[in-house]
Amino acid sequence: MASENDYFHLSGPLHLTSVNWEHAYHRKSVAASLVKGVYVLEKDRQEQRKGPDSIAFPWWAFFHFQLLHPLVDDVDKSIFGAIYEFKPPPSIGNNTLHRSPRYVIAFRGTIRKADSVLRDIELDLKFLGNGLHRTSRSLIAIDNVRKMVARVGGNGSNIWLAGHSLGSCMALLAGKTMAKNGIFIESFLFNPPFASAPIERIKSKKTKHRLRIAGSVLTAGLAIAMNSDKKSSSYDSFAALSAWIPCLFVNPSDYICSEYVAYFEHRRKMEEIGAGSIEKIATQNSLSSLMMSAFGKESDPLHLIPSAILTVNFTPPKSFKEAHGIHQWWKPDLNLDSKLHKY
């Protein structure tokens, strides 16, 4: 029987002994591995594995990264993120490193262990209530991204953001914050949650299409009514983000993130039927956030984004756990479909 360390070594993308940074699959696999490293860092902490007993190290060292420092939640003291620095050996020529990052800031998702699960679930609920940006973990994440951008200088082109599930929300929030200031950071968002009713799970295509059209008309109408006496600042903010194009990785069998497929596809369909102007308003608003705003509560629908490269994994999963897991994204021979959606 394999030991825990044996299982760990067999579970990563060991086939990537040489990384081609121009190759989208290679970049995706490295980003996913660094996110996995954050998960294992926290599990090391919870199980009190230190030094030579730690099993997190290979997840970044395999690709010539060093751990600068972990990001720690100030409430439960759990490790929720990590900042890595790329330190390639001299044997790797500079001509192969054009698309490589200098630093990667990665964030994990929810861990179902007693030491961290209550805090993670609290933040999951904050996301559903459009209040994640007001939490201390989010402030720590954004502050570290800002400091890293200031440290590197320029436009942040040498920095990557990466996250899975709840961690992709952290990366998305940090990326949006920087994009509003004209700094567009390359971002890898794995299984990013989409806060809406799971309409995509309805089998009837006609029913789904009608529900989405009705939802767009209702959302756009409410947004117009609420902003009838003033220029909509949300529109200006949404349009300003359109030049930032994060990479989203979703699985249609994962109901947590599958709505992103329909979110972008519905835009195209609304334009085809001549309702593009309605969808242009609806796509940047959600009914829940509008209702909260109507009662005087600040609400920012984090999951709504103008532009993205959406990669969908159509490889049939064995379970929901596999469909939502980070491990799928470094597997070879996946049935993937990638599309650019520009606002």
C-alpha positions in Angstrom: 0.0 0.0 0.0 1.3 3.4 -0.9 2.1 5.8 1.9 0.7 9.4 2.1 3.9 10.8 0.6 3.8 8.2 -2.2 0.3 9.2 -3.0 1.2 12.9 -3.0 4.1 12.4 -5.4 1.9 10.4 -7.8 -1.0 12.9 -7.8 0.6 16.0 -9.4 1.6 16.7 -13.1 4.9 14.9 -13.0 4.8 14.6 -16.8 5.6 18.3 -17.1 9.3 17.9 -16.7 9.9 20.8 -19.1 7.5 23.7 -19.1 6.7 25.6 -22.3 5.4 28.9 -20.9 3.9 29.7 -24.3 1.6 26.7 -24.0 -1.8 27.4 -22.3 -2.0 23.9 -20.9 1.4 24.2 -19.3 0.6 27.6 -17.7 -2.7 26.3 -16.5 -1.1 23.2 -14.9 1.5 25.2 -13.1 -1.0 27.6 -11.8 -3.3 24.7 -10.5 -0.3 23.1 -8.9 0.6 26.2 -7.0 -3.0 26.5 -5.7 -2.7 22.9 -4.6 0.4 23.9 -2.7 -1.7 26.2 -0.6 -4.1 23.5 0.3 -1.3 21.2 1.4 0.4 24.0 3.3 -2.8 24.4 5.4 -3.1 20.7 5.9 0.6 20.6 7.0 -0.3 23.2 9.6 -3.4 21.4 10.8 -1.5 18.1 11.1 1.6 19.8 12.6 3.9 18.6 9.8 7.0 20.7 9.7 10.5 20.6 8.1 11.2 17.3 6.5 7.8 16.0 7.4 6.0 18.6 5.3 4.5 17.4 2.0 3.7 20.8 0.5 7.2 21.6 -0.8 7.2 19.6 -4.1 4.1 21.4 -5.4 6.0 24.5 -6.1 9.7 23.3 -6.1 8.9 20.9 -9.0 8.4 24.0 -11.2 11.4 26.0 -9.7 9.3 28.2 -7.5 10.2 29.3 -4.0 7.7 30.1 -1.2 8.2 33.7 -0.2 5.6 33.6 2.6 2.1 32.2 3.3 -1.0 34.4 3.8 -2.7 33.8 7.1 -6.3 34.5 8.1 -6.4 36.8 11.1 -9.5 35.1 12.6 -8.6 31.3 12.6 -4.9 31.6 11.8 -5.3 29.3 8.8 -3.2 29.5 5.7 -5.4 30.6 2.9 -2.9 31.8 0.3 0.8 31.9 -0.6 3.2 34.1 -2.5 5.7 32.3 -4.7 8.7 33.5 -6.6 9.9 31.9 -9.8 13.6 31.0 -9.6 14.6 29.1 -12.8 18.0 27.4 -12.9 20.6 28.9 -15.2 20.2 25.9 -17.5 16.8 27.2 -18.6 17.4 29.7 -21.4 15.8 33.1 -21.3 14.1 32.5 -24.6 11.8 29.9 -23.0 10.6 32.2 -20.2 8.7 34.9 -22.2 5.3 34.1 -20.7 6.6 33.0 -17.3 5.6 34.9 -14.1 8.1 36.3 -11.6 5.6 36.0 -8.8 2.4 34.0 -8.3 -0.1 34.8 -5.6 -2.4 31.7 -5.1 -5.4 31.1 -2.9 -7.0 27.9 -1.8 -10.7 27.1 -1.4 -12.8 25.6 1.4 -11.2 22.8 3.5 -13.6 20.5 5.3 -11.4 20.2 8.4 -12.4 21.4 11.9 -9.5 23.9 12.2 -10.7 25.9 9.2 -14.1 24.8 7.9 -16.2 27.2 10.0 -14.2 30.3 8.8 -14.3 29.0 5.2 -18.0 28.4 5.3 -18.5 31.9 6.8 -16.7 33.4 3.8 -18.6 31.2 1.4 -21.8 32.7 2.8 -20.3 36.2 2.6 -19.7 35.6 -1.1 -23.3 34.5 -1.7 -24.4 37.7 0.1 -22.1 39.9 -2.0 -20.2 40.9 1.1 -16.9 39.0 0.6 -15.0 42.3 -0.1 -15.7 43.5 3.4 -14.0 40.6 5.2 -10.6 40.7 6.7 -9.3 37.8 4.6 -10.1 39.7 1.4 -8.4 42.8 2.8 -5.3 40.8 3.5 -5.4 39.3 0.0 -5.8 42.7 -1.7 -3.2 44.4 0.4 -0.6 41.7 -0.4 -1.4 41.9 -4.1 -1.0 45.7 -4.0 2.3 45.4 -2.2 3.6 42.9 -4.7 2.6 45.1 -7.6 4.4 48.0 -6.0 7.5 45.8 -5.4 7.7 44.6 -9.0 6.7 48.0 -10.5 5.2 48.5 -13.9 1.8 47.2 -14.8 1.9 43.9 -12.9 2.7 41.9 -16.0 5.2 39.7 -14.1 2.6 38.6 -11.6 0.0 35.9 -11.7 -3.1 35.4 -9.6 -4.5 31.9 -9.1 -7.3 30.4 -7.0 -9.7 27.6 -6.7 -13.4 27.7 -5.6 -13.5 30.2 -2.7 -9.8 31.0 -3.5 -10.8 32.0 -7.0 -13.2 34.5 -5.4 -10.2 36.0 -3.6 -8.2 36.1 -6.8 -11.1 37.6 -8.7 -11.7 40.3 -6.1 -8.0 41.2 -6.0 -7.9 41.2 -9.8 -10.9 43.4 -10.2 -9.6 45.8 -7.6 -6.3 46.2 -9.5 -8.0 46.3 -12.9 -10.1 49.3 -11.7 -6.7 51.1 -11.3 -5.5 50.1 -14.8 -3.4 47.2 -13.7 -4.3 44.0 -15.5 -2.9 40.9 -13.8 -2.9 37.5 -15.5 -5.4 35.4 -13.5 -6.3 31.7 -13.4 -9.6 31.1 -11.7 -10.5 27.4 -11.2 -14.1 26.4 -10.6 -15.1 30.0 -9.7 -18.5 30.1 -7.9 -21.4 31.8 -9.6 -24.0 33.1 -7.3 -27.3 32.4 -8.9 -30.0 29.8 -9.2 -28.7 26.7 -11.1 -30.8 27.2 -14.2 -28.3 25.2 -16.2 -29.4 22.0 -14.4 -32.9 22.3 -16.1 -33.0 19.7 -18.9 -35.4 21.6 -21.2 -33.4 24.1 -23.4 -36.5 26.1 -24.2 -37.4 26.5 -20.5 -33.8 27.5 -19.7 -33.7 30.1 -22.5 -37.1 31.6 -21.6 -36.1 31.8 -17.9 -32.9 33.6 -18.8 -34.6 36.1 -21.1 -37.2 36.8 -18.4 -34.4 37.2 -15.8 -32.5 39.6 -18.1 -35.6 41.7 -18.8 -36.4 41.9 -15.0 -32.9 42.6 -14.0 -32.3 45.3 -16.6 -35.7 46.9 -15.8 -35.0 47.1 -12.1 -31.5 48.4 -12.7 -32.8 51.2 -15.0 -35.5 52.1 -12.5 -33.1 52.3 -9.6 -30.7 54.5 -11.6 -33.3 56.6 -13.5 -32.3 59.8 -11.8 -28.5 59.4 -11.9 -25.8 58.0 -14.1 -25.1 54.4 -13.2 -21.6 54.2 -11.6 -21.8 50.4 -11.9 -21.9 50.6 -15.7 -18.8 52.8 -15.8 -17.0 50.4 -13.4 -18.1 47.4 -15.4 -17.0 48.9 -18.7 -13.6 49.9 -17.2 -12.9 46.3 -16.3 -13.5 45.0 -19.9 -9.8 45.2 -20.8 -8.9 42.7 -18.0 -9.4 39.2 -19.4 -9.0 36.5 -16.6 -8.9 32.8 -17.5 -11.8 30.9 -16.1 -11.8 27.1 -15.8 -15.2 25.5 -15.3 -16.8 22.0 -15.4 -20.4 21.8 -16.6 -21.0 19.0 -14.1 -20.0 21.3 -11.2 -23.2 23.3 -10.3 -21.0 25.7 -8.2 -19.4 27.2 -11.4 -21.4 25.8 -14.4 -23.5 28.9 -14.7 -20.5 30.8 -16.1 -21.0 28.8 -19.3 -24.6 30.1 -19.7 -23.7 33.6 -18.5 -21.4 34.3 -21.4 -23.4 32.2 -24.0 -26.6 34.1 -23.0 -25.0 37.4 -24.0 -24.4 36.1 -27.5 -27.9 34.8 -27.8 -29.4 38.0 -26.6 -27.4 39.9 -29.3 -28.6 37.5 -31.9 -32.3 38.2 -31.1 -31.7 41.9 -31.0 -31.8 42.3 -27.3 -28.2 43.1 -26.8 -28.9 46.5 -25.2 -31.0 44.8 -22.5 -28.4 42.2 -21.8 -25.6 44.8 -21.6 -27.4 46.2 -18.5 -28.4 42.8 -17.1 -25.0 41.2 -17.4 -23.5 43.6 -14.9 -26.2 43.3 -12.3 -27.9 40.6 -10.3 -31.4 40.6 -8.8 -30.0 39.9 -5.3 -27.6 42.8 -5.4 -30.2 45.1 -6.8 -32.6 44.2 -4.0 -29.9 44.7 -1.4 -29.2 48.1 -2.9 -32.9 49.0 -2.8 -32.7 48.6 1.0 -29.7 50.8 1.3 -27.1 48.0 1.6 -23.9 48.2 -0.5 -23.7 45.2 -2.7 -21.1 44.3 -5.3 -21.8 41.2 -7.4 -18.3 39.9 -7.5 -19.0 37.0 -9.8 -20.1 39.2 -12.7 -17.2 40.1 -15.1 -17.1 41.8 -18.5 -14.5 39.7 -20.3 -12.8 36.3 -19.9 -11.2 33.4 -21.6 -13.6 30.6 -20.6 -12.3 27.1 -20.7 -14.8 24.3 -20.2 -13.8 20.7 -19.3 -16.3 18.4 -21.1 -14.4 15.3 -19.9 -17.1 13.2 -18.0 -16.3 13.2 -14.3 -16.8 10.2 -12.0 -18.3 12.3 -9.2 -19.2 15.9 -8.2 -16.0 15.9 -6.1 -14.0 15.3 -9.3 -15.9 17.9 -11.3 -15.2 20.5 -8.6 -11.7 19.4 -7.8 -8.4 21.2 -8.6 -6.8 18.0 -9.7 -8.7 17.8 -13.0 -6.9 20.9 -14.4 -3.4 19.4 -14.8 -4.6 16.1 -16.3 -3.5 15.4 -19.9 -5.8 14.6 -22.7 -8.8 16.6 -21.4 -11.7 17.4 -23.6 -11.5 21.2 -23.3 -13.1 24.0 -25.2 -11.8 27.6 -24.8 -13.5 30.8 -26.0 -12.7 34.4 -25.6 -15.6 36.5 -24.4 -15.0 40.2 -24.8 -17.4 42.8 -23.5 
